[in-house]
Amino acid sequence: MAKIGLIDLDGRNFPNIPLMKISAFHKQKGDDVEWATIGNYDKTYISKIFTFSPDFVQGFGNYGEIIKGGTGYDIHSKLPEEIDSIRKIDYSIYPKINYSVQFFSRGCIRNCPFCVVRKKEGYIRPVEPMELNPKGGRIEVLDNNFFANPNWKDAVNLLLKWNKKVNLHGVDVRIMNEEQAFWLNKLKIDGAIHIAWDFATDNILENIKEMLKYVKSYKIICYVLIGFNTNIEQDLYRVRKLKELGIRPFVQPYRDLKNERIISQYEKDFASWVNKRERFMSFDFVDFQPRKGFKCSFYIDNKENEFNQKLKNV
């Protein structure tokens, strides 16, 4: 029997599916699996999804053979097929997690320049669902583009059969049609349906309005990308339009894969205003004072081409 150590460099606030598969695989072999501390291990698996997560610094323990994986280390890293094919993942390593995580598809139909999904997972394809957490309530559906999956109807039927609340993380409103919106409304939505308005030039308002015929606006959160190829006017236009429709925006400043880009102070202030709902609902960005002696109207008053160009280049 081997002793296996696990290290989740992104923290343990959200379950790491590869590590859960690795744990299940080794436990099936009779190995002893635990979160690595100062001790002696025959093999240690280290996972990092985000490049900005701190790297592993070896302590005084004996970690044995060290295997590193995840997008944070290598965009092309993959689990061996005998591990990746496991459908009964080990939820016991995250005892505080009271929900299930699920994929019905991997990959995406899009190839957005700021996103690594297409490069890492390829074009969208259905995958066999995993078994649910025996202690789980809701289901976190992590598909990158749920309705782009050619088998999305099968996924909806299975979710309805499971009869649990659902949190959808990847709904592409640009392909939303009446049929999809109808079935979306049949699900027991918990928390929110997550859509995105990444490109300011995308005219998705009509798609959103179609969606709102079937889904209540308070059930929707819209990710808004800033700092990639937009200016202040475009950022304000998107979040103000979403507010008019009763949809909650959530701003995400752009991070590059190598984590070399420095987020500008404007982006930090804009995200701080939008993502604190009480601020966003109470007053406009121009009236936001994130620091003593500074008012965000400065960004609007200094919106000449030179200033906007600086924002794009930061």
Residue pairs with C-beta under 8 A, 6 or more apart in sequence:
1 30
1 31
1 32
2 26
2 29
2 31
2 32
2 42
2 43
3 31
3 32
3 34
3 39
3 40
3 41
3 42
3 64
4 22
4 23
4 26
4 31
4 32
4 33
4 34
4 41
4 42
4 43
4 44
4 45
5 34
5 35
5 36
5 37
5 39
5 41
5 43
5 44
5 45
5 63
5 64
6 19
6 22
6 23
6 33
6 34
6 35
6 36
6 44
6 45
6 47
6 93
7 35
7 36
7 44
7 45
7 46
7 47
7 56
8 16
8 19
8 35
8 47
9 46
9 47
9 48
9 53
9 54
9 55
9 56
9 70
9 72
10 16
10 47
10 48
10 49
10 50
10 53
10 72
11 53
12 94
15 91
15 94
15 97
15 101
16 47
16 49
17 89
17 101
17 103
17 130
18 47
18 69
18 70
18 79
19 45
19 47
19 93
20 89
20 90
20 91
20 93
20 94
21 79
21 83
21 84
21 86
21 89
21 90
22 45
22 79
22 83
23 33
23 89
23 90
23 92
23 93
24 86
24 88
24 89
24 90
25 82
25 83
25 86
26 33
27 33
27 90
33 90
33 93
35 93
36 44
36 61
36 63
37 61
38 59
38 60
38 61
39 61
39 62
40 61
40 62
40 64
41 61
41 62
41 63
41 64
42 64
42 65
43 64
43 65
43 66
43 67
44 63
44 64
44 65
44 66
44 67
45 67
45 69
46 56
46 66
46 67
46 68
46 69
47 68
47 69
47 70
48 55
48 56
48 68
48 69
48 70
48 71
48 72
48 73
49 70
49 71
49 72
50 71
50 72
51 71
51 72
51 255
51 257
51 258
51 259
52 255
52 259
53 72
56 66
56 68
69 77
69 78
69 79
70 77
71 77
71 116
71 120
75 116
75 119
75 120
75 257
76 120
78 84
87 128
87 129
87 130
87 131
88 130
88 131
89 130
89 131
91 97
91 133
91 134
91 135
91 136
97 133
97 136
98 133
98 135
98 136
98 137
99 133
99 136
99 137
99 138
99 139
99 140
99 167
100 130
100 132
100 133
100 136
100 138
100 139
100 140
100 164
101 130
101 133
101 139
101 140
101 142
102 129
102 130
102 132
102 139
102 140
102 141
102 142
103 127
103 129
103 130
103 141
103 142
103 143
104 126
104 127
104 129
104 141
104 143
104 146
104 149
104 151
104 152
104 154
104 155
104 158
105 124
105 125
105 126
105 127
105 143
105 144
105 145
105 146
105 148
105 149
105 151
105 152
105 155
106 121
106 122
106 124
106 125
106 127
106 143
106 144
107 117
107 118
107 121
107 122
107 123
107 124
107 125
107 144
108 115
108 117
108 118
108 121
108 123
108 124
108 144
108 145
108 148
109 123
109 124
109 145
109 148
109 172
109 175
110 117
110 118
110 145
110 172
111 118
112 118
112 198
114 198
114 225
114 228
114 254
116 257
117 144
121 144
124 144
124 145
124 148
124 149
124 150
126 149
126 150
126 151
126 154
129 155
129 158
132 139
132 162
132 164
136 164
137 164
137 165
138 164
138 165
138 166
138 167
138 190
138 191
139 159
139 162
139 164
139 165
139 166
139 167
140 167
140 169
141 155
141 159
141 166
141 167
141 168
141 169
141 170
142 169
142 170
143 149
143 155
143 168
143 169
143 170
144 170
145 170
145 171
145 172
146 152
146 155
146 168
146 170
146 171
146 172
147 171
147 172
147 175
147 176
147 180
148 172
148 175
149 155
152 180
153 183
156 183
156 186
156 187
159 166
159 187
160 186
160 187
163 188
164 188
165 188
165 189
165 190
166 187
166 188
166 189
166 190
167 189
167 190
167 191
167 192
168 184
168 187
168 189
168 193
168 194
169 194
170 194
171 184
171 193
171 194
171 195
172 195
172 196
173 195
173 196
173 197
173 204
173 207
173 208
173 211
174 202
174 204
174 207
176 207
176 210
176 211
177 210
178 210
178 213
178 214
181 210
181 211
181 213
181 214
181 215
182 214
184 193
184 211
184 214
184 215
185 214
185 215
189 215
189 219
192 219
192 220
192 221
192 248
193 215
193 219
193 220
193 221
194 220
194 221
194 222
194 223
195 208
195 211
195 220
195 221
195 222
195 223
196 222
196 223
196 224
196 225
197 204
197 222
197 223
197 224
197 225
197 238
197 242
197 249
198 223
198 224
198 225
198 228
199 225
199 229
200 229
200 230
200 234
200 235
200 237
200 238
205 241
208 245
208 247
209 245
211 220
212 245
217 245
217 246
217 247
218 246
218 248
220 247
220 248
221 247
221 248
221 249
221 250
222 242
222 247
222 248
222 249
222 250
223 249
223 250
223 252
224 235
224 238
224 239
224 242
224 249
224 250
224 251
224 252
224 274
225 252
225 254
226 235
226 251
226 252
226 253
226 254
226 267
226 270
226 271
227 253
227 254
227 261
227 263
227 264
227 267
227 311
227 314
228 254
229 312
231 303
231 308
231 311
231 312
232 266
232 299
232 300
232 303
232 308
232 311
233 303
235 251
235 270
236 285
238 249
239 249
239 251
239 274
239 280
242 248
242 249
243 249
243 280
243 281
248 277
249 274
249 280
250 274
250 275
251 267
251 270
251 271
251 274
251 275
252 271
253 263
253 264
253 267
253 268
253 271
254 261
254 263
255 261
255 263
261 314
262 314
263 314
264 311
264 314
266 299
266 311
267 311
267 314
269 288
269 290
269 296
269 299
270 285
270 296
272 279
272 288
272 290
273 279
273 280
273 285
273 288
273 290
273 296
274 280
279 288
285 296
285 299
285 300
286 295
286 296
286 297
286 300
287 295
287 296
287 297
288 295
288 296
289 295
289 296
290 296
299 307
